[in-house]
Amino acid sequence: MSVTHAAPESVPERSEPADGPPLMDHAYDGIREYDNPLPGWWSLIFIVTIVFAVIYGVYFHVGHWAKTPDDKYQAQLADWTEKKTIRDQAEAARVDEAGLARNALDVKLVEHGAKVFAQKCVGCHKEDGRGEIGPNLTDRFQMHGATRMDIYRTIRGGVPSTAMIAWGDQLAADELLDVAAFVITLRGKNVPGKAPQGQAVGDFGP
């Protein structure tokens, strides 16, 4: 028995659309693409962004005609550091051993210092100064220096690589002085607590 095969029907070519964008010449798997360009407003925005990027790069990073946010931050940091240095020098000029000794005899200053101590320092030194994370402040030992000024400097500048932060960055000048006055009054109370640390320094002089 012979089998006859019908000839495949020819696929008629698709003609150009009567209206709308024309078809492009190339085709993929029988699929043709409309020649439909991007809207003019979209192309304009794209071109503007490229031009802006070039101008921005030249203006900020090549010509350095304006300051970047990082430049502004560095300038502000330098200004703050300079002012802090001036303030530190002014404070150091009016704080001395004799002044701290007088402050420690002033009941009002000591009471104010005790309140600030209760707010900021009890986590490390406990409310009575007997020490926990930080040293016992009531014995006759001192880890950093031996004088009242050393206590003030430790409170103000902190101790790097320890839990003792620089309170000079967070407390006002009078608060620093009053806390130092309170801590000075703790010397020699010998409240049972953390074992002595540092060097034996005895009582403060007159």
WODAGI-V184379 format. One record per pair of residues at least 4 apart in sequence whose ideal C-beta (glycine too) atoms are under 7 Angstrom apart, sorted by sequence separation. I is the first residue (numbers start at 1). J is the second residue. D is the distance in whole Angstrom. If there is no record, write none. Layout:
i=<I;I>
j=<J;J>
d=<D;D>
//
This chain:
i=<27;38;40;41;42;43;44;45;46;47;48;49;50;51;52;53;54;55;56;57;58;59;67;69;70;71;72;73;74;75;76;77;78;79;80;81;82;83;84;85;86;87;88;89;91;95;97;98;99;100;102;106;107;108;109;110;111;112;113;114;115;116;117;118;121;122;125;126;131;142;146;148;149;150;151;152;153;167;171;173;174;175;176;177;178;179;180;181;27;38;57;58;67;95;122;126;131;145;154;159;171;16;59;60;103;104;125;126;130;131;144;158;16;59;125;129;158;24;60;124;129;130;135;142;158;168;23;24;118;124;125;129;157;158;167;124;144;154;156;23;24;156;157;23;125;155;156;21;22;21;21;144;188;187;187;156;184;155;155;155;152;134;151;133;134;151;151;148;124;137;101;120;140;100;138;140;100;137;97;97;138;139;97;100;138;96;138;146;143;116;141;143;146;141;142;148;95;129;136;139;141;142;136;141;116;135;141;142;136;140;141;130;140;116;117;129;130;131;132;135;140;116;128;130;131;135;140;130;113;117;112;113;126;113;114;109;113;110;109;110;103;106;110;104;103;100;104;100;104;91;95;100>
j=<31;42;44;45;46;47;48;49;50;51;52;53;54;55;56;57;58;59;60;61;62;63;71;73;74;75;76;77;78;79;80;81;82;83;84;85;86;87;88;89;90;91;92;93;95;99;101;102;103;104;106;110;111;112;113;114;115;116;117;118;119;120;121;122;125;126;129;130;135;146;150;152;153;154;155;156;157;171;175;177;178;179;180;181;182;183;184;185;32;43;62;63;72;100;127;131;136;150;159;164;176;22;65;66;109;110;131;132;136;137;150;164;23;66;132;136;165;32;68;132;137;138;143;150;166;176;32;33;127;133;134;138;166;167;176;134;154;164;166;34;35;167;168;35;137;167;168;34;35;35;36;159;203;203;204;176;204;176;179;180;180;163;180;163;164;183;184;184;163;183;148;167;187;148;186;188;149;186;147;148;189;190;149;152;190;149;191;199;197;171;196;198;201;197;198;204;152;186;193;196;198;199;194;199;175;194;200;201;196;200;201;191;201;178;179;191;192;193;194;197;202;179;191;193;194;198;203;194;178;182;178;179;193;181;182;178;182;181;181;182;177;181;185;181;181;180;184;181;185;173;177;184>
d=<6;5;6;7;6;6;6;6;7;6;6;6;7;6;6;6;6;6;6;5;5;6;4;6;6;6;6;6;6;6;6;6;6;6;6;6;7;6;6;6;6;6;6;6;6;6;6;7;6;6;7;6;6;6;6;6;7;7;6;6;7;6;5;6;5;6;5;5;5;5;6;7;6;6;6;6;6;5;4;7;6;6;6;6;7;6;6;7;5;5;6;6;5;7;5;6;4;2;6;4;5;6;5;6;5;7;6;5;5;7;6;5;6;6;7;7;5;7;5;6;4;6;6;7;4;6;5;5;6;4;5;5;5;7;6;4;5;7;7;6;5;6;6;7;6;5;4;5;5;5;4;6;6;7;6;5;7;6;6;6;4;7;6;5;7;6;6;6;6;6;6;7;7;4;5;6;7;5;6;5;4;6;5;6;6;7;4;7;5;7;4;3;4;6;5;6;6;4;5;5;5;6;4;7;5;6;6;5;7;6;7;4;6;6;6;6;7;5;7;4;5;5;5;3;3;7;7;6;3;5;5;5;7;5;5;5;3;5;5;5;6;7;6;5;4;6;4;7;5;6;7;6>
//
